[in-house]
Amino acid sequence: MDSIIARGLTFMACHGVEPQEKNSPQPFNVDLEMFLDLERAGQSDNLQDTVNYDEVYHLVEKIVTGTSYNLIEALAEAIARNLLDTFPLIKMVEVIVYKPEAPVRGNFTYFAAKIQRCQK
């Protein structure tokens, strides 16, 4: 299946279970792979036959910055469900939410949650 990929969407938001995470924004990164048939768009060269990147970005931004979640798993689920509900051309989506400043003592690059969801 064809896909549209968005990597490194970065937002400041307040997600986590610790009190300081609820009050102090920290960076969250999101990667997306949206699976859909791109043949028609490839032939027509018409934006109406695909998914508008700008609309995708701003929908994800609204979700990440609009509601505070305890878990990045819940944030990833909200992103996936909203993308599938908003863009019926998307048949399946993979979402990865990265939390590079997780409150973990130790040396690490990030913690992340990765999910795949399909149209119902």
Biopython code that builds the backbone (N, CA, C, O; Angstrom):
import numpy as np
from Bio.PDB.StructureBuilder import StructureBuilder

atoms = [
    (1, "MET", "N", (0.850, -1.186, 0.000)),
    (1, "MET", "CA", (0.000, 0.000, 0.000)),
    (1, "MET", "C", (0.888, 1.239, 0.000)),
    (1, "MET", "O", (1.989, 1.221, 0.550)),
    (2, "ASP", "N", (0.413, 2.296, -0.610)),
    (2, "ASP", "CA", (1.122, 3.572, -0.673)),
    (2, "ASP", "C", (1.039, 4.264, 0.688)),
    (2, "ASP", "O", (0.203, 3.923, 1.525)),
    (3, "SER", "N", (1.919, 5.236, 0.890)),
    (3, "SER", "CA", (1.849, 5.973, 2.154)),
    (3, "SER", "C", (2.397, 7.381, 2.000)),
    (3, "SER", "O", (3.199, 7.679, 1.115)),
    (4, "ILE", "N", (1.928, 8.233, 2.901)),
    (4, "ILE", "CA", (2.462, 9.579, 3.084)),
    (4, "ILE", "C", (3.121, 9.582, 4.453)),
    (4, "ILE", "O", (2.533, 9.132, 5.436)),
    (5, "ILE", "N", (4.340, 10.090, 4.510)),
    (5, "ILE", "CA", (5.131, 10.054, 5.736)),
    (5, "ILE", "C", (5.404, 11.471, 6.208)),
    (5, "ILE", "O", (5.791, 12.338, 5.424)),
    (6, "ALA", "N", (5.198, 11.695, 7.495)),
    (6, "ALA", "CA", (5.534, 12.979, 8.128)),
    (6, "ALA", "C", (6.451, 12.660, 9.306)),
    (6, "ALA", "O", (6.081, 11.880, 10.184)),
    (7, "ARG", "N", (7.623, 13.246, 9.334)),
    (7, "ARG", "CA", (8.593, 12.956, 10.384)),
    (7, "ARG", "C", (8.997, 14.229, 11.132)),
    (7, "ARG", "O", (9.166, 15.297, 10.543)),
    (8, "GLY", "N", (9.142, 14.079, 12.427)),
    (8, "GLY", "CA", (9.711, 15.139, 13.241)),
    (8, "GLY", "C", (8.798, 16.315, 13.527)),
    (8, "GLY", "O", (9.281, 17.426, 13.743)),
    (9, "LEU", "N", (7.485, 16.096, 13.534)),
    (9, "LEU", "CA", (6.581, 17.163, 13.954)),
    (9, "LEU", "C", (6.874, 17.426, 15.431)),
    (9, "LEU", "O", (6.831, 16.499, 16.239)),
    (10, "THR", "N", (7.164, 18.648, 15.786)),
    (10, "THR", "CA", (7.616, 18.962, 17.137)),
    (10, "THR", "C", (6.728, 20.035, 17.761)),
    (10, "THR", "O", (6.440, 21.068, 17.156)),
    (11, "PHE", "N", (6.301, 19.752, 18.999)),
    (11, "PHE", "CA", (5.403, 20.653, 19.714)),
    (11, "PHE", "C", (5.819, 20.729, 21.175)),
    (11, "PHE", "O", (6.406, 19.787, 21.708)),
    (12, "MET", "N", (5.521, 21.829, 21.813)),
    (12, "MET", "CA", (5.702, 21.968, 23.257)),
    (12, "MET", "C", (4.342, 21.739, 23.903)),
    (12, "MET", "O", (3.344, 22.347, 23.517)),
    (13, "ALA", "N", (4.322, 20.838, 24.908)),
    (13, "ALA", "CA", (3.043, 20.501, 25.533)),
    (13, "ALA", "C", (3.273, 19.943, 26.934)),
    (13, "ALA", "O", (4.410, 19.720, 27.351)),
    (14, "CYS", "N", (2.176, 19.725, 27.648)),
    (14, "CYS", "CA", (2.219, 19.244, 29.033)),
    (14, "CYS", "C", (1.526, 17.889, 29.139)),
    (14, "CYS", "O", (0.322, 17.817, 29.387)),
    (15, "HIS", "N", (2.291, 16.824, 28.950)),
    (15, "HIS", "CA", (1.772, 15.465, 29.086)),
    (15, "HIS", "C", (2.633, 14.714, 30.079)),
    (15, "HIS", "O", (3.857, 14.851, 30.079)),
    (16, "GLY", "N", (1.991, 13.912, 30.935)),
    (16, "GLY", "CA", (2.724, 13.099, 31.895)),
    (16, "GLY", "C", (1.945, 12.954, 33.178)),
    (16, "GLY", "O", (0.917, 13.602, 33.374)),
    (17, "VAL", "N", (2.440, 12.100, 34.049)),
    (17, "VAL", "CA", (1.747, 11.844, 35.311)),
    (17, "VAL", "C", (2.312, 12.664, 36.470)),
    (17, "VAL", "O", (1.643, 12.834, 37.489)),
    (18, "GLU", "N", (3.517, 13.165, 36.326)),
    (18, "GLU", "CA", (4.149, 13.950, 37.390)),
    (18, "GLU", "C", (3.606, 15.382, 37.384)),
    (18, "GLU", "O", (3.329, 15.934, 36.319)),
    (19, "PRO", "N", (3.452, 15.987, 38.566)),
    (19, "PRO", "CA", (2.911, 17.356, 38.636)),
    (19, "PRO", "C", (3.687, 18.357, 37.780)),
    (19, "PRO", "O", (3.075, 19.200, 37.124)),
    (20, "GLN", "N", (5.016, 18.284, 37.771)),
    (20, "GLN", "CA", (5.791, 19.245, 36.984)),
    (20, "GLN", "C", (5.551, 19.073, 35.487)),
    (20, "GLN", "O", (5.685, 20.032, 34.727)),
    (21, "GLU", "N", (5.196, 17.859, 35.052)),
    (21, "GLU", "CA", (4.909, 17.627, 33.635)),
    (21, "GLU", "C", (3.592, 18.273, 33.222)),
    (21, "GLU", "O", (3.409, 18.631, 32.058)),
    (22, "LYS", "N", (2.685, 18.420, 34.164)),
    (22, "LYS", "CA", (1.384, 19.046, 33.889)),
    (22, "LYS", "C", (1.483, 20.567, 33.806)),
    (22, "LYS", "O", (0.617, 21.221, 33.226)),
    (23, "ASN", "N", (2.552, 21.130, 34.394)),
    (23, "ASN", "CA", (2.680, 22.590, 34.483)),
    (23, "ASN", "C", (3.775, 23.188, 33.619)),
    (23, "ASN", "O", (3.714, 24.369, 33.279)),
    (24, "SER", "N", (4.771, 22.397, 33.259)),
    (24, "SER", "CA", (5.903, 22.915, 32.484)),
    (24, "SER", "C", (5.952, 22.242, 31.118)),
    (24, "SER", "O", (6.210, 21.041, 31.032)),
    (25, "PRO", "N", (5.710, 22.990, 30.059)),
    (25, "PRO", "CA", (5.754, 22.389, 28.723)),
    (25, "PRO", "C", (7.125, 21.779, 28.416)),
    (25, "PRO", "O", (8.164, 22.312, 28.807)),
    (26, "GLN", "N", (7.098, 20.669, 27.720)),
    (26, "GLN", "CA", (8.308, 20.000, 27.272)),
    (26, "GLN", "C", (8.101, 19.571, 25.821)),
    (26, "GLN", "O", (6.964, 19.520, 25.351)),
    (27, "PRO", "N", (9.174, 19.265, 25.113)),
    (27, "PRO", "CA", (9.021, 18.898, 23.700)),
    (27, "PRO", "C", (8.448, 17.489, 23.521)),
    (27, "PRO", "O", (8.768, 16.564, 24.268)),
    (28, "PHE", "N", (7.606, 17.364, 22.523)),
    (28, "PHE", "CA", (7.087, 16.081, 22.067)),
    (28, "PHE", "C", (7.252, 16.046, 20.561)),
    (28, "PHE", "O", (6.927, 17.011, 19.870)),
    (29, "ASN", "N", (7.754, 14.938, 20.056)),
    (29, "ASN", "CA", (7.943, 14.761, 18.620)),
    (29, "ASN", "C", (6.990, 13.677, 18.136)),
    (29, "ASN", "O", (6.724, 12.709, 18.848)),
    (30, "VAL", "N", (6.483, 13.846, 16.929)),
    (30, "VAL", "CA", (5.529, 12.897, 16.359)),
    (30, "VAL", "C", (5.980, 12.528, 14.950)),
    (30, "VAL", "O", (6.315, 13.391, 14.139)),
    (31, "ASP", "N", (5.979, 11.227, 14.682)),
    (31, "ASP", "CA", (6.179, 10.711, 13.333)),
    (31, "ASP", "C", (4.886, 10.032, 12.903)),
    (31, "ASP", "O", (4.227, 9.367, 13.702)),
    (32, "LEU", "N", (4.532, 10.205, 11.641)),
    (32, "LEU", "CA", (3.319, 9.606, 11.089)),
    (32, "LEU", "C", (3.637, 8.875, 9.803)),
    (32, "LEU", "O", (4.479, 9.309, 9.017)),
    (33, "GLU", "N", (2.956, 7.760, 9.594)),
    (33, "GLU", "CA", (2.896, 7.150, 8.271)),
    (33, "GLU", "C", (1.434, 6.838, 8.020)),
    (33, "GLU", "O", (0.812, 6.054, 8.737)),
    (34, "MET", "N", (0.903, 7.467, 6.991)),
    (34, "MET", "CA", (-0.514, 7.333, 6.658)),
    (34, "MET", "C", (-0.631, 6.502, 5.384)),
    (34, "MET", "O", (-0.113, 6.884, 4.335)),
    (35, "PHE", "N", (-1.307, 5.375, 5.481)),
    (35, "PHE", "CA", (-1.418, 4.441, 4.376)),
    (35, "PHE", "C", (-2.724, 4.672, 3.626)),
    (35, "PHE", "O", (-3.806, 4.649, 4.214)),
    (36, "LEU", "N", (-2.608, 4.896, 2.325)),
    (36, "LEU", "CA", (-3.761, 5.160, 1.478)),
    (36, "LEU", "C", (-3.372, 4.900, 0.039)),
    (36, "LEU", "O", (-2.189, 4.802, -0.290)),
    (37, "ASP", "N", (-4.357, 4.790, -0.804)),
    (37, "ASP", "CA", (-4.117, 4.581, -2.230)),
    (37, "ASP", "C", (-3.814, 5.938, -2.870)),
    (37, "ASP", "O", (-4.661, 6.830, -2.881)),
    (38, "LEU", "N", (-2.612, 6.080, -3.395)),
    (38, "LEU", "CA", (-2.190, 7.352, -3.990)),
    (38, "LEU", "C", (-2.226, 7.338, -5.521)),
    (38, "LEU", "O", (-1.773, 8.283, -6.168)),
    (39, "GLU", "N", (-2.762, 6.268, -6.089)),
    (39, "GLU", "CA", (-2.772, 6.167, -7.552)),
    (39, "GLU", "C", (-3.559, 7.315, -8.188)),
    (39, "GLU", "O", (-3.083, 7.955, -9.125)),
    (40, "ARG", "N", (-4.745, 7.567, -7.682)),
    (40, "ARG", "CA", (-5.576, 8.632, -8.267)),
    (40, "ARG", "C", (-4.874, 9.984, -8.163)),
    (40, "ARG", "O", (-4.844, 10.739, -9.134)),
    (41, "ALA", "N", (-4.311, 10.297, -6.996)),
    (41, "ALA", "CA", (-3.587, 11.566, -6.828)),
    (41, "ALA", "C", (-2.387, 11.639, -7.765)),
    (41, "ALA", "O", (-2.094, 12.693, -8.329)),
    (42, "GLY", "N", (-1.699, 10.517, -7.925)),
    (42, "GLY", "CA", (-0.546, 10.490, -8.817)),
    (42, "GLY", "C", (-0.922, 10.743, -10.264)),
    (42, "GLY", "O", (-0.154, 11.337, -11.020)),
    (43, "GLN", "N", (-2.105, 10.290, -10.644)),
    (43, "GLN", "CA", (-2.559, 10.487, -12.023)),
    (43, "GLN", "C", (-3.195, 11.857, -12.239)),
    (43, "GLN", "O", (-3.018, 12.475, -13.289)),
    (44, "SER", "N", (-3.939, 12.327, -11.234)),
    (44, "SER", "CA", (-4.672, 13.592, -11.405)),
    (44, "SER", "C", (-3.838, 14.821, -11.074)),
    (44, "SER", "O", (-4.084, 15.906, -11.601)),
    (45, "ASP", "N", (-2.843, 14.646, -10.193)),
    (45, "ASP", "CA", (-2.038, 15.769, -9.704)),
    (45, "ASP", "C", (-2.930, 16.815, -9.015)),
    (45, "ASP", "O", (-2.690, 18.019, -9.107)),
    (46, "ASN", "N", (-3.974, 16.311, -8.316)),
    (46, "ASN", "CA", (-4.972, 17.172, -7.692)),
    (46, "ASN", "C", (-4.971, 16.933, -6.179)),
    (46, "ASN", "O", (-5.084, 15.793, -5.729)),
    (47, "LEU", "N", (-4.846, 17.988, -5.412)),
    (47, "LEU", "CA", (-4.818, 17.897, -3.956)),
    (47, "LEU", "C", (-6.069, 17.220, -3.392)),
    (47, "LEU", "O", (-5.998, 16.572, -2.348)),
    (48, "GLN", "N", (-7.192, 17.359, -4.056)),
    (48, "GLN", "CA", (-8.445, 16.763, -3.576)),
    (48, "GLN", "C", (-8.398, 15.228, -3.555)),
    (48, "GLN", "O", (-9.232, 14.591, -2.912)),
    (49, "ASP", "N", (-7.427, 14.640, -4.253)),
    (49, "ASP", "CA", (-7.331, 13.181, -4.336)),
    (49, "ASP", "C", (-6.333, 12.586, -3.350)),
    (49, "ASP", "O", (-5.970, 11.414, -3.451)),
    (50, "THR", "N", (-5.893, 13.402, -2.400)),
    (50, "THR", "CA", (-4.928, 12.925, -1.410)),
    (50, "THR", "C", (-5.217, 13.600, -0.069)),
    (50, "THR", "O", (-6.304, 14.136, 0.144)),
    (51, "VAL", "N", (-4.251, 13.567, 0.814)),
    (51, "VAL", "CA", (-4.390, 14.162, 2.140)),
    (51, "VAL", "C", (-3.543, 15.433, 2.186)),
    (51, "VAL", "O", (-2.369, 15.418, 1.818)),
    (52, "ASN", "N", (-4.135, 16.508, 2.632)),
    (52, "ASN", "CA", (-3.464, 17.805, 2.697)),
    (52, "ASN", "C", (-2.501, 17.834, 3.892)),
    (52, "ASN", "O", (-2.934, 17.727, 5.039)),
    (53, "TYR", "N", (-1.205, 17.978, 3.624)),
    (53, "TYR", "CA", (-0.187, 17.963, 4.684)),
    (53, "TYR", "C", (-0.425, 19.040, 5.730)),
    (53, "TYR", "O", (-0.268, 18.802, 6.928)),
    (54, "ASP", "N", (-0.804, 20.223, 5.268)),
    (54, "ASP", "CA", (-1.034, 21.334, 6.189)),
    (54, "ASP", "C", (-2.169, 21.010, 7.157)),
    (54, "ASP", "O", (-2.070, 21.299, 8.350)),
    (55, "GLU", "N", (-3.229, 20.419, 6.657)),
    (55, "GLU", "CA", (-4.356, 20.040, 7.515)),
    (55, "GLU", "C", (-3.941, 18.954, 8.510)),
    (55, "GLU", "O", (-4.350, 18.985, 9.671)),
    (56, "VAL", "N", (-3.139, 18.006, 8.060)),
    (56, "VAL", "CA", (-2.639, 16.951, 8.955)),
    (56, "VAL", "C", (-1.819, 17.571, 10.076)),
    (56, "VAL", "O", (-2.041, 17.283, 11.251)),
    (57, "TYR", "N", (-0.866, 18.427, 9.705)),
    (57, "TYR", "CA", (0.005, 19.050, 10.702)),
    (57, "TYR", "C", (-0.812, 19.794, 11.753)),
    (57, "TYR", "O", (-0.591, 19.622, 12.951)),
    (58, "HIS", "N", (-1.742, 20.610, 11.311)),
    (58, "HIS", "CA", (-2.492, 21.432, 12.272)),
    (58, "HIS", "C", (-3.462, 20.618, 13.115)),
    (58, "HIS", "O", (-3.750, 20.993, 14.252)),
    (59, "LEU", "N", (-3.968, 19.519, 12.586)),
    (59, "LEU", "CA", (-4.795, 18.625, 13.399)),
    (59, "LEU", "C", (-3.951, 17.992, 14.511)),
    (59, "LEU", "O", (-4.372, 17.945, 15.666)),
    (60, "VAL", "N", (-2.772, 17.511, 14.156)),
    (60, "VAL", "CA", (-1.885, 16.903, 15.159)),
    (60, "VAL", "C", (-1.460, 17.952, 16.184)),
    (60, "VAL", "O", (-1.438, 17.674, 17.383)),
    (61, "GLU", "N", (-1.128, 19.136, 15.726)),
    (61, "GLU", "CA", (-0.760, 20.223, 16.640)),
    (61, "GLU", "C", (-1.883, 20.496, 17.645)),
    (61, "GLU", "O", (-1.625, 20.650, 18.839)),
    (62, "LYS", "N", (-3.108, 20.555, 17.170)),
    (62, "LYS", "CA", (-4.258, 20.821, 18.042)),
    (62, "LYS", "C", (-4.411, 19.720, 19.100)),
    (62, "LYS", "O", (-4.706, 20.008, 20.260)),
    (63, "ILE", "N", (-4.213, 18.482, 18.703)),
    (63, "ILE", "CA", (-4.340, 17.362, 19.635)),
    (63, "ILE", "C", (-3.216, 17.391, 20.671)),
    (63, "ILE", "O", (-3.468, 17.253, 21.868)),
    (64, "VAL", "N", (-1.985, 17.570, 20.214)),
    (64, "VAL", "CA", (-0.830, 17.524, 21.121)),
    (64, "VAL", "C", (-0.846, 18.694, 22.092)),
    (64, "VAL", "O", (-0.525, 18.522, 23.268)),
    (65, "THR", "N", (-1.208, 19.865, 21.629)),
    (65, "THR", "CA", (-1.136, 21.055, 22.491)),
    (65, "THR", "C", (-2.456, 21.372, 23.195)),
    (65, "THR", "O", (-2.491, 22.208, 24.098)),
    (66, "GLY", "N", (-3.545, 20.705, 22.784)),
    (66, "GLY", "CA", (-4.851, 21.079, 23.300)),
    (66, "GLY", "C", (-5.303, 20.372, 24.557)),
    (66, "GLY", "O", (-5.957, 20.981, 25.403)),
    (67, "THR", "N", (-4.974, 19.108, 24.700)),
    (67, "THR", "CA", (-5.415, 18.310, 25.841)),
    (67, "THR", "C", (-4.200, 17.703, 26.507)),
    (67, "THR", "O", (-3.278, 17.257, 25.824)),
    (68, "SER", "N", (-4.182, 17.680, 27.832)),
    (68, "SER", "CA", (-3.080, 17.062, 28.566)),
    (68, "SER", "C", (-3.409, 15.596, 28.844)),
    (68, "SER", "O", (-4.437, 15.282, 29.444)),
    (69, "TYR", "N", (-2.529, 14.714, 28.403)),
    (69, "TYR", "CA", (-2.682, 13.282, 28.640)),
    (69, "TYR", "C", (-1.657, 12.825, 29.668)),
    (69, "TYR", "O", (-0.560, 13.379, 29.748)),
    (70, "ASN", "N", (-2.014, 11.818, 30.450)),
    (70, "ASN", "CA", (-1.052, 11.223, 31.370)),
    (70, "ASN", "C", (-0.012, 10.404, 30.607)),
    (70, "ASN", "O", (1.175, 10.436, 30.932)),
    (71, "LEU", "N", (-0.458, 9.686, 29.611)),
    (71, "LEU", "CA", (0.406, 8.737, 28.903)),
    (71, "LEU", "C", (0.585, 9.127, 27.440)),
    (71, "LEU", "O", (-0.353, 9.600, 26.798)),
    (72, "ILE", "N", (1.797, 8.924, 26.916)),
    (72, "ILE", "CA", (2.013, 9.149, 25.487)),
    (72, "ILE", "C", (1.263, 8.101, 24.668)),
    (72, "ILE", "O", (0.974, 8.326, 23.493)),
    (73, "GLU", "N", (0.948, 6.967, 25.273)),
    (73, "GLU", "CA", (0.130, 5.963, 24.593)),
    (73, "GLU", "C", (-1.258, 6.529, 24.284)),
    (73, "GLU", "O", (-1.790, 6.315, 23.195)),
    (74, "ALA", "N", (-1.837, 7.243, 25.233)),
    (74, "ALA", "CA", (-3.158, 7.859, 25.030)),
    (74, "ALA", "C", (-3.074, 8.985, 24.005)),
    (74, "ALA", "O", (-3.989, 9.160, 23.202)),
    (75, "LEU", "N", (-1.998, 9.738, 24.027)),
    (75, "LEU", "CA", (-1.798, 10.797, 23.042)),
    (75, "LEU", "C", (-1.694, 10.203, 21.638)),
    (75, "LEU", "O", (-2.313, 10.712, 20.703)),
    (76, "ALA", "N", (-0.923, 9.142, 21.485)),
    (76, "ALA", "CA", (-0.787, 8.479, 20.187)),
    (76, "ALA", "C", (-2.135, 7.964, 19.700)),
    (76, "ALA", "O", (-2.460, 8.086, 18.519)),
    (77, "GLU", "N", (-2.916, 7.391, 20.605)),
    (77, "GLU", "CA", (-4.246, 6.878, 20.256)),
    (77, "GLU", "C", (-5.154, 8.012, 19.777)),
    (77, "GLU", "O", (-5.877, 7.850, 18.794)),
    (78, "ALA", "N", (-5.125, 9.142, 20.454)),
    (78, "ALA", "CA", (-5.946, 10.290, 20.056)),
    (78, "ALA", "C", (-5.544, 10.800, 18.674)),
    (78, "ALA", "O", (-6.403, 11.142, 17.861)),
    (79, "ILE", "N", (-4.264, 10.851, 18.414)),
    (79, "ILE", "CA", (-3.789, 11.304, 17.102)),
    (79, "ILE", "C", (-4.267, 10.346, 16.018)),
    (79, "ILE", "O", (-4.807, 10.774, 14.998)),
    (80, "ALA", "N", (-4.068, 9.061, 16.239)),
    (80, "ALA", "CA", (-4.468, 8.063, 15.234)),
    (80, "ALA", "C", (-5.962, 8.118, 14.956)),
    (80, "ALA", "O", (-6.378, 8.148, 13.797)),
    (81, "ARG", "N", (-6.761, 8.132, 15.995)),
    (81, "ARG", "CA", (-8.210, 8.109, 15.821)),
    (81, "ARG", "C", (-8.691, 9.363, 15.102)),
    (81, "ARG", "O", (-9.549, 9.279, 14.223)),
    (82, "ASN", "N", (-8.153, 10.522, 15.464)),
    (82, "ASN", "CA", (-8.558, 11.771, 14.813)),
    (82, "ASN", "C", (-8.158, 11.805, 13.339)),
    (82, "ASN", "O", (-8.923, 12.280, 12.500)),
    (83, "LEU", "N", (-6.975, 11.309, 13.024)),
    (83, "LEU", "CA", (-6.562, 11.265, 11.618)),
    (83, "LEU", "C", (-7.494, 10.372, 10.804)),
    (83, "LEU", "O", (-7.924, 10.747, 9.714)),
    (84, "LEU", "N", (-7.804, 9.194, 11.335)),
    (84, "LEU", "CA", (-8.688, 8.273, 10.617)),
    (84, "LEU", "C", (-10.101, 8.838, 10.481)),
    (84, "LEU", "O", (-10.749, 8.658, 9.450)),
    (85, "ASP", "N", (-10.574, 9.517, 11.518)),
    (85, "ASP", "CA", (-11.922, 10.089, 11.476)),
    (85, "ASP", "C", (-12.008, 11.299, 10.546)),
    (85, "ASP", "O", (-13.037, 11.520, 9.906)),
    (86, "THR", "N", (-10.939, 12.076, 10.472)),
    (86, "THR", "CA", (-10.945, 13.310, 9.689)),
    (86, "THR", "C", (-10.652, 13.077, 8.209)),
    (86, "THR", "O", (-11.178, 13.779, 7.345)),
    (87, "PHE", "N", (-9.815, 12.094, 7.929)),
    (87, "PHE", "CA", (-9.373, 11.839, 6.549)),
    (87, "PHE", "C", (-9.761, 10.426, 6.127)),
    (87, "PHE", "O", (-8.978, 9.494, 6.311)),
    (88, "PRO", "N", (-10.953, 10.250, 5.565)),
    (88, "PRO", "CA", (-11.423, 8.903, 5.222)),
    (88, "PRO", "C", (-10.568, 8.198, 4.167)),
    (88, "PRO", "O", (-10.651, 6.977, 4.033)),
    (89, "LEU", "N", (-9.755, 8.935, 3.419)),
    (89, "LEU", "CA", (-8.869, 8.288, 2.449)),
    (89, "LEU", "C", (-7.788, 7.453, 3.142)),
    (89, "LEU", "O", (-7.271, 6.499, 2.561)),
    (90, "ILE", "N", (-7.449, 7.813, 4.388)),
    (90, "ILE", "CA", (-6.422, 7.068, 5.126)),
    (90, "ILE", "C", (-7.031, 5.737, 5.578)),
    (90, "ILE", "O", (-8.037, 5.715, 6.287)),
    (91, "LYS", "N", (-6.419, 4.646, 5.167)),
    (91, "LYS", "CA", (-6.906, 3.311, 5.524)),
    (91, "LYS", "C", (-6.255, 2.804, 6.814)),
    (91, "LYS", "O", (-6.878, 2.081, 7.592)),
    (92, "MET", "N", (-5.005, 3.189, 7.028)),
    (92, "MET", "CA", (-4.280, 2.797, 8.234)),
    (92, "MET", "C", (-3.269, 3.891, 8.546)),
    (92, "MET", "O", (-2.774, 4.567, 7.644)),
    (93, "VAL", "N", (-2.969, 4.058, 9.827)),
    (93, "VAL", "CA", (-1.991, 5.058, 10.228)),
    (93, "VAL", "C", (-1.064, 4.461, 11.282)),
    (93, "VAL", "O", (-1.488, 3.698, 12.150)),
    (94, "GLU", "N", (0.196, 4.823, 11.184)),
    (94, "GLU", "CA", (1.166, 4.493, 12.231)),
    (94, "GLU", "C", (1.592, 5.802, 12.869)),
    (94, "GLU", "O", (1.973, 6.749, 12.180)),
    (95, "VAL", "N", (1.523, 5.847, 14.188)),
    (95, "VAL", "CA", (1.864, 7.053, 14.940)),
    (95, "VAL", "C", (2.940, 6.696, 15.953)),
    (95, "VAL", "O", (2.821, 5.713, 16.683)),
    (96, "ILE", "N", (3.987, 7.506, 15.986)),
    (96, "ILE", "CA", (5.012, 7.375, 17.028)),
    (96, "ILE", "C", (5.093, 8.714, 17.745)),
    (96, "ILE", "O", (5.308, 9.752, 17.120)),
    (97, "VAL", "N", (4.919, 8.680, 19.067)),
    (97, "VAL", "CA", (5.058, 9.873, 19.897)),
    (97, "VAL", "C", (6.318, 9.697, 20.733)),
    (97, "VAL", "O", (6.455, 8.724, 21.474)),
    (98, "TYR", "N", (7.235, 10.652, 20.604)),
    (98, "TYR", "CA", (8.514, 10.622, 21.317)),
    (98, "TYR", "C", (8.479, 11.623, 22.471)),
    (98, "TYR", "O", (7.961, 12.732, 22.344)),
    (99, "LYS", "N", (9.039, 11.201, 23.582)),
    (99, "LYS", "CA", (9.140, 12.071, 24.755)),
    (99, "LYS", "C", (10.619, 12.128, 25.167)),
    (99, "LYS", "O", (11.066, 11.331, 25.993)),
    (100, "PRO", "N", (11.371, 13.070, 24.590)),
    (100, "PRO", "CA", (12.806, 13.113, 24.844)),
    (100, "PRO", "C", (13.201, 13.582, 26.244)),
    (100, "PRO", "O", (14.330, 13.353, 26.677)),
    (101, "GLU", "N", (12.283, 14.231, 26.950)),
    (101, "GLU", "CA", (12.609, 14.713, 28.294)),
    (101, "GLU", "C", (11.777, 13.998, 29.358)),
    (101, "GLU", "O", (11.354, 14.611, 30.338)),
    (102, "ALA", "N", (11.545, 12.697, 29.160)),
    (102, "ALA", "CA", (10.796, 11.904, 30.138)),
    (102, "ALA", "C", (11.500, 11.977, 31.495)),
    (102, "ALA", "O", (12.729, 12.011, 31.554)),
    (103, "PRO", "N", (10.720, 12.001, 32.592)),
    (103, "PRO", "CA", (11.319, 12.125, 33.921)),
    (103, "PRO", "C", (11.894, 10.783, 34.404)),
    (103, "PRO", "O", (11.382, 10.153, 35.329)),
    (104, "VAL", "N", (12.956, 10.389, 33.749)),
    (104, "VAL", "CA", (13.619, 9.117, 34.049)),
    (104, "VAL", "C", (15.074, 9.424, 34.382)),
    (104, "VAL", "O", (15.760, 10.115, 33.629)),
    (105, "ARG", "N", (15.530, 8.915, 35.496)),
    (105, "ARG", "CA", (16.944, 9.093, 35.835)),
    (105, "ARG", "C", (17.750, 8.124, 34.997)),
    (105, "ARG", "O", (17.590, 6.908, 35.102)),
    (106, "GLY", "N", (18.596, 8.660, 34.186)),
    (106, "GLY", "CA", (19.419, 7.815, 33.329)),
    (106, "GLY", "C", (19.741, 8.518, 32.031)),
    (106, "GLY", "O", (19.250, 9.610, 31.743)),
    (107, "ASN", "N", (20.566, 7.869, 31.272)),
    (107, "ASN", "CA", (21.035, 8.407, 30.007)),
    (107, "ASN", "C", (20.226, 7.775, 28.879)),
    (107, "ASN", "O", (20.302, 6.563, 28.680)),
    (108, "PHE", "N", (19.455, 8.565, 28.139)),
    (108, "PHE", "CA", (18.626, 8.046, 27.058)),
    (108, "PHE", "C", (18.372, 9.157, 26.048)),
    (108, "PHE", "O", (18.545, 10.339, 26.343)),
    (109, "THR", "N", (17.961, 8.755, 24.864)),
    (109, "THR", "CA", (17.616, 9.719, 23.817)),
    (109, "THR", "C", (16.148, 10.109, 23.909)),
    (109, "THR", "O", (15.808, 11.290, 23.835)),
    (110, "TYR", "N", (15.279, 9.117, 24.071)),
    (110, "TYR", "CA", (13.850, 9.369, 24.216)),
    (110, "TYR", "C", (13.149, 8.090, 24.640)),
    (110, "TYR", "O", (13.703, 6.996, 24.536)),
    (111, "PHE", "N", (11.930, 8.245, 25.115)),
    (111, "PHE", "CA", (10.981, 7.153, 25.242)),
    (111, "PHE", "C", (9.893, 7.443, 24.209)),
    (111, "PHE", "O", (9.620, 8.603, 23.898)),
    (112, "ALA", "N", (9.278, 6.398, 23.684)),
    (112, "ALA", "CA", (8.281, 6.591, 22.636)),
    (112, "ALA", "C", (7.204, 5.517, 22.722)),
    (112, "ALA", "O", (7.419, 4.427, 23.253)),
    (113, "ALA", "N", (6.046, 5.860, 22.185)),
    (113, "ALA", "CA", (4.958, 4.896, 22.005)),
    (113, "ALA", "C", (4.636, 4.859, 20.519)),
    (113, "ALA", "O", (4.478, 5.898, 19.877)),
    (114, "LYS", "N", (4.541, 3.643, 19.981)),
    (114, "LYS", "CA", (4.256, 3.456, 18.557)),
    (114, "LYS", "C", (3.000, 2.596, 18.428)),
    (114, "LYS", "O", (2.911, 1.512, 19.005)),
    (115, "ILE", "N", (2.030, 3.099, 17.658)),
    (115, "ILE", "CA", (0.797, 2.343, 17.443)),
    (115, "ILE", "C", (0.430, 2.349, 15.972)),
    (115, "ILE", "O", (0.843, 3.232, 15.221)),
    (116, "GLN", "N", (-0.343, 1.367, 15.570)),
    (116, "GLN", "CA", (-0.936, 1.302, 14.227)),
    (116, "GLN", "C", (-2.430, 1.092, 14.404)),
    (116, "GLN", "O", (-2.866, 0.248, 15.187)),
    (117, "ARG", "N", (-3.206, 1.872, 13.666)),
    (117, "ARG", "CA", (-4.648, 1.746, 13.722)),
    (117, "ARG", "C", (-5.217, 1.776, 12.302)),
    (117, "ARG", "O", (-4.660, 2.418, 11.411)),
    (118, "CYS", "N", (-6.326, 1.076, 12.107)),
    (118, "CYS", "CA", (-6.986, 0.990, 10.801)),
    (118, "CYS", "C", (-8.377, 1.609, 10.859)),
    (118, "CYS", "O", (-8.953, 1.776, 11.934)),
    (119, "GLN", "N", (-8.905, 1.946, 9.684)),
    (119, "GLN", "CA", (-10.294, 2.386, 9.611)),
    (119, "GLN", "C", (-11.183, 1.265, 10.120)),
    (119, "GLN", "O", (-10.894, 0.090, 9.894)),
    (120, "LYS", "N", (-12.256, 1.619, 10.800)),
    (120, "LYS", "CA", (-13.211, 0.611, 11.291)),
    (120, "LYS", "C", (-14.205, 0.254, 10.225)),
    (120, "LYS", "O", (-15.085, -0.576, 10.454)),
]
sb = StructureBuilder()
sb.init_structure("model")
sb.init_model(0)
sb.init_chain("A")
sb.init_seg("    ")
for serial, (resi, resn, name, xyz) in enumerate(atoms, 1):
    if name == "N":
        sb.init_residue(resn, " ", resi, " ")
    sb.init_atom(name, np.array(xyz, "f"), 0.0, 1.0, " ", f" {name:<3s}", serial, name[0])
structure = sb.get_structure()
